[in-house]
């Protein structure tokens, strides 16, 4: 897996990524103004604010333990125990990073600001009526227009927090706990998908990198972490279905894909990753084409339910595009963000993933040349490439100008398995942890 000249080339890729981030910072701070970019610390939404917090000791401990023992534990424990451990460790990592900012600012207050979902809970007393009237409040000039995050997503996102409130889990603390707990399962979903598509050996190697991702800085506490988990499980269940498991997995996958599209418009791009899964599992698809029946049936459930309730997804999307350019997107320059977004991606996936992506490209090239590349390596590289392609399409669309450190979390998770192609995993894991700790302690991140 490691070639003699691989490490220097890895370091060249890392150096290029560091230069990209540095350029985004320097250009963002010296060429543009806040009124143009509308972010406090370009390319990230936040501000400079070195600080410590109650989560600092726990974050350092989790980082050190995962970097030191994660690869060995992942290689030895039973598979189901590994999944449970990965979920627990991911939650510990995300919680500890969030609590560096304290309970209020780091968790309980995140989703209660004026632009967030919980600020409109009282407007959903009559859910069917609100759904029917949802599109009438998307544009800025409309009466009682929705806050930015509510208007910017299909109502499934807000409705999640409305339902939490209805069952007694009201307030920002419960909403934050929901996002962290569910969001942390995303690493388990990716592990399941990697195992069935590319083998258990590679899944075990990926586990510590999925746990210790710098993306956890934004997974806690962001609704996009919850969205990432739903989308990841949709892919994982599809992978199970196409590799010979029960057709019920196909139905579950379709149900979650439908829900994904009603949580975030941009996550329709997960069709790219789903297509990659279908291609990798094409033998199973040919043997059981009937799996498309439960898949499509499941996929129809959420859209049919929302449409029957009076919500028009397509109309809402077109109104959102208009609203998007009424606000910050009408000011933020595409010429900067089309590449500065990629600098944000470097910060959420980490330098290890950058080096891993370089090796992923090498695997795909050598495979085309009939070189000695295992089928498992090739399959994983193809899956990672699909995740990267979806992210690049999102970038070129111009519908994600800034805040992609949060918005692109669902895509970023599928880049992290590229780290399995690296040697010296403990060193790379330490680099991932250091980056996350620096970001969370030096910046007051926000959205």
N, C-alpha and C positions, 0 to 999 in steps of 0.2 A: 504493500500500500504506500510506502514511503520510498521515493526515489532519491538518489544521491544529491540531485540539484533542487529538490523540492523546497527545502527550507529557505534558501536564498530567494527563490521565486515567491514564496509565501510572504517573505518580508518586503519584497518589492510591491506586492499587492497591498499589504498593510500600509506601507509608506504612501502609496497613491491615495488610499482611503483617508489617511490622516491629512494629506494635502488638500483633498476635497473638502473635508470638514473645516480646515483652517481657512480655505478660500471662501467658504460660505459665511464663516464668522466675519472675516475681514471685509468682504464685499458688503455683507449685510449691515455692518456697523459704520462703514466709511463711505459707501457709495449711496446707500439708501437711508431714509429716515424712518422713524417709528410710524409716522403717518402714512408711509408708503407700504411698508411690510406688515405693519400691525402685529408685531411680535416684540416682546421685550428683550430677548436675547437671541437674535437670529443665528442659526435657522430654527431654533426651538422657541416654542411659546413658553415664556417664563422670564425670570429676571435673576440677575446675579445676587446671591444671598447666602454666603457660607454659614452653615449652622450645624449643630448637633441636635440629637433628639432622643427620646426614650427608646426608639428602635435601633439606635446605632450599635450598641453592644450585641444585640441579637443578630443584626445584619452581618456584622463582622464574623460572628461565630458560625452562622449558617454558611457564609461564603467560604471560610477557611475549611470547615468540615467537608463541604461538598467538593471543593477543589482537591483536598488531600485524599479523601476516601471514596468519593463518588464513583470514579471509574472501577475500582476494585469491587465495591458493593454491587454496582450494576452488573458486573460480569458474573457474579456468584449466586446471588439470591434467586429463589424461584420466581418465575415470570410474574405471577399474580402479586407476589409480595413486592416485586419491583414496581409494578404499577401503583400500588398503594403508597409505597415509599416515595415515588416520584410526585404523586399528588400532594402528600404531606409536606415534602421538602419545598415544592413550588409554593404552597400556601405560606410556609414559614418564611421563605425568601420574600414573597410579595408583601406579607403583613409587616415584616420587619422594615422593609424599605419604606412602606407607607407611613409607619409610625415614627420614622426619622423626623417627619414634619409634625408629629403629635397627633393625638386622636381627632381633635376638631379639624385642623387644617389638612391632615393627611388622609382622614377617612370620613368622618361624619359630615363634614362640611362640603365635600367635593361635589356632591350631586344635588346640593340645595341652593346653589347660587342662582342669580336671576336668569341665566341663560340655560339652566339645566332642567332635567325632567321633573324633579320633585316640586319645582316652583309652580307647576300647573295641575297638581293632583286634584285640587278643589274644583277644577273646571270639568272633571270627568265623573260627576255624580250620575249622569245618565250616559252610560257608555255607548249604546247604539246611536243616540242623538249626536253625541260628540263625534263619532266616526263619520256620520253622514255629513257633518258640518266641518270636518277637519280641513278639507282643502280650501275652504273659504277664509282661513286665517293664516295661510302660508306666506303670502306676499307682504312686504313691509307696510304697504299703504292700506292693507285690509284692516277692518275693525278688530281690535283685540288680537293683533297678530301674534302668532306663537313665538316664544323665545327661539334663539338660533338653533339649539340642539334639537328641540322638538320639531321645528319646521324642517330641519335638515334631514330628518329620518322618517320612514313610514311609521304609522302609529303603533306598530307592534313594540317598538322600543319604549315609548311612554307607557303603553298599556301594561308592560311588565311590572313597572313600579306602581301603577295603579292597583294591580292585583295584589302585590305585596302589601300595600296599604290596607286593602280590603280584608286580608286575612290576619291583620293585626301586627304585621311587620312594617310599621310606618316609621318614617324619619330617615335621615341620612345615614345613621349608623347601620341600620338593617340593610339599606340599599347598598352601602359600601361593602358590608359583609357578603351580601349576595354576589356582587360583582367579583370579589376576590375569590370566594369559594368556588363559584362556577367557572370563573376564568382560569383558575389553576388546573381545572380538569383538562384544559386544552392540551397540555403537555402529554397527558395520558392518551388522548385521542390521537395525537401525532405518533406516539409510540406504537399504538395498535395498528395504525395504517402502515407504518414503516415495517413492522414485523410481518404482516401478511403479504405485503408487496415486495419486500426486499430481504426478508430474513431476520431471524431473531438476533444474530450476531451484530448486525448494524444497528438494530433498535436499541440493544443494550449499550452500545457505544454512544448513541445519541442521547441517552437519558440524562446524564449530568449536564449536558449543554442545554437541553430543554428546560431543566430546572433552574439553572443559574444564568438565565438570559438577562441581559440589560433591559430588555423589553418590560421586565417586571416593574421597573420604575413607573411605567405608565399603565400597567395592568392593574395597579392598585392606586387609586380607586377610580376606574374609568368604565363606563358602560361598554366601551369598545372591547374591553377584556372579556366581558360576557358574550358579546357578539362573536368574538374570536373563537370562544369555546363551542358555541352552537355550530358555527361553520366547520370547525375542526371535526366535531363529532359527525356531521353530515358526511364528510369525506371518509372518516374512519369506518362508518357503517356501510358506505358504498364499497369500500375496499374489502370488507368482510363478505359482502354479498357477491362480489364478482370472483372471489376466490373459493367459492363452493359452500359457504355457510348458508344458513336458513334464509329463505326468501323474505322472512320478516325483517331481516336487516335492511333489505332494499326498501321496504315500506317505511322503516324508521328513518333511513337516509333521506328519502323523498320528503317526508314530513319536516325534517330539520332543514333541508334545502329550501322548502317553501317558507318556513319561519325565518330563515336567514334573509331572504329577499324582503321580508316585512319588518326586519330590524334595521337594515341599512341598504340604501339603493346601490351603493358601490359594491356590495358583496355579491351582486349578480355576476361579477367577474370570477367568482369561485367556479363558474362553469368551466373555466380553463383547467383548473385543478381536477375537477370531476372528469373532464374529458381525458386527462392524463391517466387517471385511475382506470377508466374504462379501457383505455388502450393497453395499459399494463395487465389488465385482467381479461384481455380479449378472448383468451381461450375459454375461460369460464363463461363469458358472455355468449360465445358461439354455442357452447354446450347447453346453456340455459337461457335462451333469449326471453323466456317468460318472465325473467326478473324485471324486465322493463314495465310489466303490468303493475306490480306493487310499487315500483319506484315512482312511476308517473301518477299512480293513484294517490300515493302519499304526498307527492309534490303538489297535488291539486287542493289538498285539504285546507291549508291556511289561506291561499288566495281566494278560494271559493267562499270561505267563511267571512273574510273581510269584505269581499265584493257584495255578498248577500247582505251584509250589515250596512252597505252604502258607501264604502270607501273605494275610490277609483285610483288605483296605483299609478297608472300611466299619466293621468291628469296631474296627480300630485308630483310626479317626477318632473314634468315640464314646468310646473309652477315653482318647484324647488330650484331648477336651473335659473329661472328668472329671478327668484329671491336671492340666489347665490351671487348674482352679478349686481343686484341692488345694494349688496353689502360689501364685505371686505374683498371678495373676489374681483369686484369691479375696480379695485385700487391696486391690489397686489400684482406685481409684474410677473407674467408667465415666464419671461426670459430669465428671471432669477430663480423662481421656484422650481422650474422644470429640472434643474440640476441640484439646487439646494435641498429639495425633497430627498434626493439620494444621499445627501450628507446626513439628513435626519435618519435615514435608514441605517447608515453605518452605526449611528449611535444607539439604535434600538436592537440591532442584531449583534453588534460587537465586532472587534477586529478578528477574532477567531473565525467568525462566519465569513468575513471577507476572504481570509486565506482559504477557508473551506470551499467557497464558491470558485476560487481560482482552480482548485483541485477538481471540483465538480466539472468544470469546463474541460479539464484535461482528461477526465474519465470519458466524457462524451466523445471527444476528438479521437482518443485512442480506440474507443469501441468502433467508430466508423472506419478506422484503419485496420480493423481485425487484429488489433494488438491484444496482449494478454490482460484482459479486463474481465473480472468475474461478472456473471449475469446479475448477481445481487447488487454489486456496485453500480452497474449500468442502470438498473431499474431505479435505484435510489437517486442517482444523478438526474434521471429523467423527471422524477417527481419533484425534485428541488427546482429544476429548470422551469417546470410548469408554474411553480409558486413565484419564481422571479419574473416570468413572463406576465403573469396577472398583475404583479406590482408595477411593472413598466408600462403596461396599458393604462393602469390607473394614473400613473404619472403623466403620460402624454395627453390624457383626456383633458387636463386643465381643471378638473373638478376637485382636485386636492391640492390647492395652493396654500401651503403651510399647515401646521398641526398634524402632519403625517406621522409624527412620532406616536401619536395616539390612533389616528384613523387607519393606519396601515398595520396595526398589530395583527389582524387576522392573516395577512399575507406574510408578515415577517416570521411567524412561527414555522412556516414551511421552508424557510431558508436555513433555519438552525441545524437540521440534520446534516447539512453539508460538512459540519465539523467532524463527522465520523472519519473523514478522509485524512485527518491531521494526525501526525505523530505527537508524542509528548502531550497527552491530553491535560495533565495536571497544570502544565505551564499555561496552556491556552485558557483553561478554566479560570486560573488566577487572573489572567488578563481581562476576562469577561467580568469577573467580580469587581476588580479594581475600577473598571470603567463605570459600572453601575453605581458603586459607592461614591465615586467622585461626582457623578452627575447629580445624585440625590443629595449630597452634602454641600455642593457648591452652588447649586441653582435652586431657586424656588420655582418648581415646575407647576404648570397649571394648564387649564383649558376652558 
